[in-house]
């Protein structure tokens, strides 16, 4: 987690919130407890210092911080009980972080009527739709009022809640520590050093990784091509040859690009001397993940059945974008790999299984995919490694979407996005938020939730390269939601931009974007334009 706690408060209680934030970040854990809790300080604590003067939902920045906070501190008072934003922050935290601690800090009010000091979301369960459900018992609160705990003991109770310690034990250790400290205390900053092994792609000599034809052949050799071509032909479908040509072209382009990026990464370190070995390690791990994705998809095609062929191009769209492997800033900021060898092995196995199951799902094998996706999500949870948890949950949500279970999928997507944010996987977070908006708008007329998900996706999409496929996906999803809500002019403009994007960078999704544009044109009574766009989509779909 990036934050030990998120402080939620009403504007009128900002003095209390500022004091808590400062006191918690300055707090030093007693030496005898540091080994047990694994930290010396509680930094960082999140507190939004901006005025919440806007209307609508919580900002993407606040939701991002809530998703990355280990606990929630709610400043409780008559002002906090009436605050719309405090209530929204509690609701969002409960949905993103089910089971994580919510600590109530009572600073004002008589406390006789719980609803006068606690926001509604603290007094009720939340339904699957995020609405208030059954009444809960009155929450336990740290009482900062002078007649109760006061500031000193109140602060220690908050610390105990954040660190999951007993208050009496913490207070005893606090006293011992203060008695022993005579002049000053030099805090030993705990530095977690991780060693990134390059593994399969560790190269001590430049020539070992500069053979582009050899690298290409590992992915898409004549033997690989022949196996897939024969498998497609054996389906007996009349369009098997046309699909094969399209897939051959797509996989050839990807293998060429992959081997080119691989060579460029090596040259940057060993020839041009402009890139550290550490950064090369990160780039090679990224390329290894893409290679694993490619090989699993290739083997799925080599065992093609009728359903596989019918959805081959859609399956090929699961190949992950290569631009991330050249994004130096993103690679260095990425979540560190597991430092436990058993966890690392489990994560690598899961990565391969996720690619295979996702390819099977895209090929129409829904029933088997649901069972496998459930298993993957459980195994990912056992690793406690956020990036793989996020990907496994995303696949599970996609499996539920494939059978029309939107409500279940929505809840899982929130969890997937939360783990992606913790795992510093902006691409996965954006993918999770973009799975559902148009479906919610079209099938449930839930425009509020659809726009909320688009808002969440926007900040992550903005951080991706301009040519990333999710850029086009965002434009298409937002355009569809606007059209479904009756704002056809705005929706058609964005859908037109998604089509332009796909023509340049993402031809596999072009037919789908054209179909969405055609539907919006029909809704706006521009029938002739709709027919023209729809005809182009059909022609392209046959070609692809």
Buried (B, 14 or more C-beta within 10 A) or exposed (E): EBBBBBBBBBEBBBEBBBBBBEBBBEBBBBBEBBEEBEBBBBEBBBBBEEEBEEEEBBBBEBBBBBBBBBBBBBBBBBBBBEBEBBBBBBBBBBBBBEEEEBBBBBBBBEBEEBEBBBBEBBBBEBEEEBEBEEEEEBBEBBBBBEEEBEBEBBBBBBBBBBBEBEBEBBBEBBEEBEEEEEEEEEEEEEEEEEEBEBEEBBBEEEEEBBBBEEBBBBBBEEEBBEBBBEBBBEBEBEEBEBBBEBBBEBBBEBBBBBBBBBBBBBBBBBEEEEBEEEBBBBBBBBBBBBBBBBBBBBBBBBEBBEBBBBBBBBBBBBBBBBBBBBBEEBBEEBBEBBEEEEBBEBBBEBBBBBBBBBBBBBBBBEEEBBEBBBBBBEBBBEBEBBBBBBBBBBBBBBBBBBEEBBEBBBBBBBBBBBBBBBBBBBBBBBBBBBBBBBBBBBEBEBBEBBBBBBBBBBBBBEBBBEEBBBBBBBBBBBBBBBBBBEBBEEBBBBBBBBBBBBBEBBBBBBBBBBBBBBBBBBBBEBEEBBEBBBEBBEEBBEEB
